[in-house]
Amino acid sequence: MGELRTRVLDIKIESIDSEAYVTGLEHAKETKLMPEELLQV
């Protein structure tokens, strides 16, 4: 695998759609897009 690099995102979030957020997390779990450690909420 390639080298991991730190990325900083400077995004101002006005409001969070909690349903979309949870849906995104579930999708990430199912597709293994994010390591399990990062998905512990």
Phi, psi and omega per residue, in radians:
M1 nan 2.790 3.120
G2 -1.354 3.055 -3.124
E3 -1.329 2.411 3.096
L4 -1.434 2.345 3.127
R5 -2.128 2.586 3.120
T6 -1.439 2.279 3.101
R7 -2.049 2.333 3.118
V8 -1.957 2.181 3.123
L9 -1.917 2.134 3.129
D10 -1.832 1.474 -3.082
I11 -2.108 2.232 3.082
K12 -1.498 2.134 -3.118
I13 -1.838 2.061 -3.129
E14 -1.309 -0.890 3.141
S15 -2.623 2.640 -3.124
I16 -1.952 2.229 3.048
D17 -1.406 1.746 -3.035
S18 -1.058 -0.622 3.129
E19 -1.144 -0.746 3.111
A20 -1.169 -0.627 3.123
Y21 -1.089 -0.846 3.140
V22 -1.127 -0.722 3.105
T23 -1.051 -0.738 3.110
G24 -1.099 -0.734 3.123
L25 -1.117 -0.762 3.125
E26 -1.084 -0.726 3.117
H27 -1.113 -0.709 3.134
A28 -1.114 -0.693 3.102
K29 -1.099 -0.813 -3.086
E30 -1.143 -0.634 -3.064
T31 -1.713 -0.011 3.126
K32 1.033 0.619 3.104
L33 -1.299 -0.448 -3.141
M34 -2.190 2.516 3.083
P35 -1.067 2.567 -3.125
E36 -0.951 -0.632 -3.103
E37 -1.052 -0.592 -3.113
L38 -1.381 -0.255 -3.074
L39 -1.659 -0.025 3.109
Q40 -1.274 1.925 -3.089
V41 -2.025 nan nan
